[in-house]
Amino acid sequence: MFDYSNINNSQKNAISTVEGPVLITAGPGTGKTFTLVQRAIYLIQECGVAPEHIMMATFTEKASKKIINIT
């Protein structure tokens, strides 16, 4: 079962929405990268989506490095 203990309601909605793509927009330091990674984990663990079928995009080098290091 996915652990929702460290996320807010907006993050929970972004993570657990499975219909179509999700666009996450928010200010700096609000947890966008964290939410993207948690969504990928949710899709893999809870929905059986193969990792090679997940695409994540970010606009900064810092966030892309964070995604690589977390996964």
C-alpha positions in Angstrom: 0.0 0.0 0.0 1.3 3.4 -0.9 2.3 5.7 2.0 0.5 9.0 1.9 1.8 10.2 5.3 4.3 12.8 4.1 2.2 14.5 1.4 -0.6 17.1 1.3 -4.0 16.7 -0.5 -2.8 18.4 -3.8 0.2 16.1 -3.9 -2.0 13.1 -3.2 -4.3 14.0 -6.1 -1.4 14.4 -8.5 0.2 11.2 -7.4 -2.9 9.0 -7.5 -4.6 10.3 -10.7 -4.2 7.6 -13.3 -6.3 8.9 -16.2 -4.1 10.7 -18.7 -1.0 12.9 -18.2 -0.6 15.1 -15.2 1.0 18.6 -15.2 2.4 19.8 -11.9 2.9 23.6 -11.5 3.9 25.3 -8.3 6.5 27.7 -6.9 10.1 26.9 -6.0 10.6 24.5 -3.1 7.0 23.2 -3.0 7.7 19.5 -3.7 7.2 19.3 -7.5 10.1 16.9 -8.1 9.2 14.9 -5.0 5.6 14.6 -6.3 6.8 13.5 -9.7 8.9 10.7 -8.3 6.2 9.6 -5.9 3.8 9.4 -8.8 6.1 7.2 -10.7 6.5 4.9 -7.7 2.7 4.8 -7.3 2.2 3.9 -11.0 4.8 1.1 -10.8 3.8 -0.3 -7.4 0.0 0.2 -7.3 -1.0 0.2 -11.0 1.5 -2.2 -12.5 2.8 0.3 -15.0 6.2 -0.8 -16.4 8.9 1.8 -15.7 9.8 2.0 -19.4 6.3 3.3 -20.0 6.7 6.3 -17.7 8.0 9.7 -19.0 8.9 12.5 -16.6 10.0 15.9 -17.7 11.4 18.9 -15.9 12.7 22.2 -17.0 15.8 22.5 -14.7 19.0 20.6 -14.5 18.8 20.5 -10.7 15.4 18.8 -10.8 16.5 16.3 -13.4 19.5 15.3 -11.3 17.3 15.0 -8.3 15.0 12.6 -10.2 17.9 10.5 -11.3 19.3 10.3 -7.8 16.0 9.5 -6.1 15.1 6.7 -8.6 
